[in-house]
């Protein structure tokens, strides 16, 4: 297996806009979707697939993850772009997707919020929000 390549948030957004079969899979928890926000793909005519890698509050790995990818309409031909808060969970999710029969998995580098800044806050240094890509509160 070739591994899960990192791709920048901007390149991800462009790929989602250009490829009708590409899917953005947000693997954060429902608490994060509700309180931090979500990528907004309305301008490219898509919705984010919300499939948690870990289940809140136990943070156990979602045993139905690959099955939920299928239910979300993903196929082995789909290019799947996985995003989390900072890029770690999405990498693990991409690896699981590849092992589950989805070879075209990509990890959105720096995730939705990216690393912390000098004040310990996320969202200003790197990632989807810092790159000025569309997002919304749920």
Beta strands, then each sheet from edge to edge (+ up, - down):
strand 1: 5-7
strand 2: 23-26
strand 3: 38-39
strand 4: 49-50
strand 5: 54-55
strand 6: 60-61
strand 7: 80-83
strand 8: 105-108
strand 9: 135-136
sheet 1: 1+ 8+ 7+ 2+ 4+
sheet 2: 3+ 9-
sheet 3: 5+ 6-
end
